Amino acid sequence: MQIELSTADITTVPTDAIVNAAHHALRGGGGVDGAIHRAGGPSILAECIERYPNGVPTGEAGWTTAGDLPAQYVIHVVGPNYTAGQRDPELLESCYRNALRLADELGVRRLTLPAVSAGIYGWPKQSAADIAVRTLQEATTAVTLATFCLVEPRLYTAFSKALG
């Protein structure tokens, strides 16, 4: 898998699937989650409600179609909230592993991702980058291109360092 970094808005990148850093209820929210729901339109929320009436637990993932986004799918992962005390790195690794598992089930080859939990959930940026990059590099997957969209300069720097 090739891993690329971008400063583009994740909602504008043509791709097979976008990973959404979602709240466990899968009902939209702030940050990346809110941006994806706004850009994708109401069909994403309607599908979340229908497919996942009880949401999904931290570290897990679900998927919907992508509405008006330039993608076929949105893979919603529920990252750990570091600020609220969810600090087990396994939970963050699990988000990326489950995103790749669903990507493979859906036939995704190009995957566009945010820095899960590194924004409003407060996971330390370098740790979040190291976990994300390592988890993707160690994965066995049919995904051929993973693009991290990192609009915040400190996140871009952290991911650059993680990639070596």
Steps between C-alpha positions, in 0.01 A plus 500: 500500500622848412439759774473865398448820695281785381387836633174478304156514658404132539152570359645611163738213418379255232541153650328165542429551871543770761567407861295708742617560857152461647328526837378160624136592432577550126273803486740763371681744723792740495838493332551256213172323582295816459683600183437159340130505590458858374680435170345158446145609568215351703512153341811413704326572830185319388706194412690516832169503689362211295812279504627582850205597722715455811820643349826306528748458788834675529761337277236355266379609157192508280440618147252691288487621145656843450209719396628807318868436582748409221516140627290185500508436874558654839658272760408637842751416775453587865830617637587506867449828684840558660375806688227288662753237612480251210878465462554138396697508171329172402171691463658739250675217312166318485341796319750473217489118486121504486500772234729284285289189565188681377692652209598150391141373538379791284770459233665834579846564354536875570431601860506856634542546874514764774724482806250309715473631858776761450262794480222572748558165676846620602724203417862628495583576138828311462362193676187508282715529186734219607209266577319581175802457274626185674156337495458565127855392416456170687157421354423233246248670273399550138503879550773633273493872590433657839492880507497681833337842474669718761396863486669589829874565451606326824316185396661507156841531667424212739390272216805597291721400791308172548555414134873561543 
